Amino acid sequence: MLKKTTGVSAEHAEITAFLGKGTEFKGVLSFGGTIRVDGKIEGEILSKDTLIAGDEASLHGDISVGTLISSGKVAGNIIAAQKVHLLAPAVVEGTIKTPKLIIEEGVTFDGKCEMAGEKKASEQKVVSLSDRQ
């Protein structure tokens, strides 16, 4: 279990990659294991595993993961096969599709949420922000 030192903890995950503050990435990010992001990502994020977004993280694009734990900023649609856990001071703009959603007091969420069983959530197609307009 990781200690909650900067606003984000993961239940039983060892971080296998880290994108620190000041890091910027554009494109499609796919990974296995657990990664933590404290920088900026613009593009699509794909994994069956865990994405941890720290307080300084800024994610712009669609996210499809097993679990998302975030206290950062997310602008895009989120599909999580297991769960989404939003910790203060997280800001999320977009649709969340997941079977389990945890929102801590102090989080800003502007969008809609679709709760579905794990199998149904993992089979959903990510809708881009441009398709919503």
C-alpha positions in Angstrom: 0.0 0.0 0.0 1.3 3.4 -1.0 1.2 6.2 1.6 -0.9 9.2 0.9 1.9 11.8 0.6 0.7 14.1 -2.2 -3.0 13.5 -2.3 -3.1 10.2 -4.1 -2.8 6.7 -2.9 -3.1 3.3 -4.7 -4.6 0.4 -3.0 -2.0 -2.4 -3.6 -0.1 -1.2 -6.5 3.6 -0.8 -7.2 4.3 2.1 -9.5 6.0 0.9 -12.6 6.4 4.3 -14.4 6.4 7.9 -13.4 5.9 11.1 -15.4 6.9 13.9 -13.1 6.0 17.6 -12.8 7.2 19.5 -15.8 6.9 16.5 -18.1 4.7 16.9 -21.3 3.5 14.0 -23.5 1.4 14.2 -26.7 0.0 11.2 -28.4 -1.4 7.8 -27.4 -0.1 6.5 -24.1 -0.5 2.8 -23.5 0.9 0.9 -20.5 0.8 -2.1 -18.3 1.1 -2.0 -14.5 0.6 1.2 -12.5 1.8 4.6 -13.6 1.7 7.9 -11.8 1.5 11.2 -13.7 2.2 14.6 -12.3 2.9 16.3 -15.6 0.8 17.0 -18.7 -0.6 14.5 -21.1 -2.5 15.5 -24.3 -4.0 12.6 -26.2 -5.5 9.1 -25.5 -4.5 7.0 -22.5 -5.1 3.2 -22.8 -4.5 0.4 -20.3 -6.2 -2.4 -18.4 -4.3 -1.4 -15.3 -4.1 1.6 -13.0 -3.5 5.3 -13.7 -2.7 7.6 -10.8 -2.9 11.3 -11.6 -1.4 13.6 -8.9 -2.4 17.1 -7.8 -0.2 18.6 -10.6 -1.4 16.3 -13.4 -3.2 17.8 -16.4 -4.8 15.2 -18.7 -6.5 16.3 -21.9 -8.0 13.5 -23.9 -10.0 10.3 -23.6 -8.9 7.8 -20.9 -9.7 4.0 -21.0 -8.1 2.2 -18.0 -8.9 -0.5 -15.4 -8.7 2.0 -12.5 -8.2 5.8 -12.4 -7.2 7.5 -9.1 -6.9 11.2 -9.6 -6.5 14.4 -7.7 -5.5 16.3 -10.8 -7.3 17.9 -13.8 -8.9 15.7 -16.4 -10.6 17.1 -19.5 -12.0 14.2 -21.5 -14.1 11.1 -21.3 -13.2 8.4 -18.9 -13.9 4.7 -19.1 -12.7 2.6 -16.2 -13.4 -1.2 -16.1 -13.1 -1.4 -12.3 -13.4 2.1 -10.7 -12.7 5.8 -10.7 -11.6 7.4 -7.4 -11.5 11.2 -7.4 -9.6 12.9 -4.6 -9.6 16.6 -3.7 -8.7 18.9 -5.4 -9.5 17.0 -8.6 -11.3 18.7 -11.5 -13.0 16.5 -14.1 -14.8 17.7 -17.3 -16.4 14.9 -19.3 -18.3 11.7 -19.1 -17.3 8.9 -16.7 -18.3 5.3 -17.4 -17.4 2.9 -14.6 -19.1 0.4 -12.3 -17.7 2.1 -9.2 -17.3 5.9 -8.6 -15.8 7.5 -5.5 -15.9 11.3 -5.3 -14.3 12.9 -2.3 -15.5 16.2 -0.9 -13.8 19.1 -2.6 -13.7 17.6 -6.1 -15.2 19.5 -9.1 -17.0 17.2 -11.6 -18.7 18.8 -14.6 -20.2 16.1 -16.9 -22.2 13.0 -16.6 -21.7 9.6 -15.1 -22.8 6.2 -16.4 -22.7 3.4 -13.9 -22.5 0.0 -15.5 -21.3 -3.5 -14.5 -17.6 -4.2 -15.0 -18.0 -6.1 -18.2 -20.3 -3.5 -19.7 -18.0 -0.6 -18.8 -14.9 -2.3 -20.3 -16.8 -2.9 -23.6 -17.9 0.8 -24.0 -16.4 2.8 -26.8 -14.7 6.1 -25.8 -16.6 9.1 -27.3 -14.3 12.0 -28.2 -15.1 15.5 -27.0 -15.8 16.6 -30.6 -18.5 13.9 -30.9 -20.4 15.4 -27.9 -21.0 18.8 -29.7 
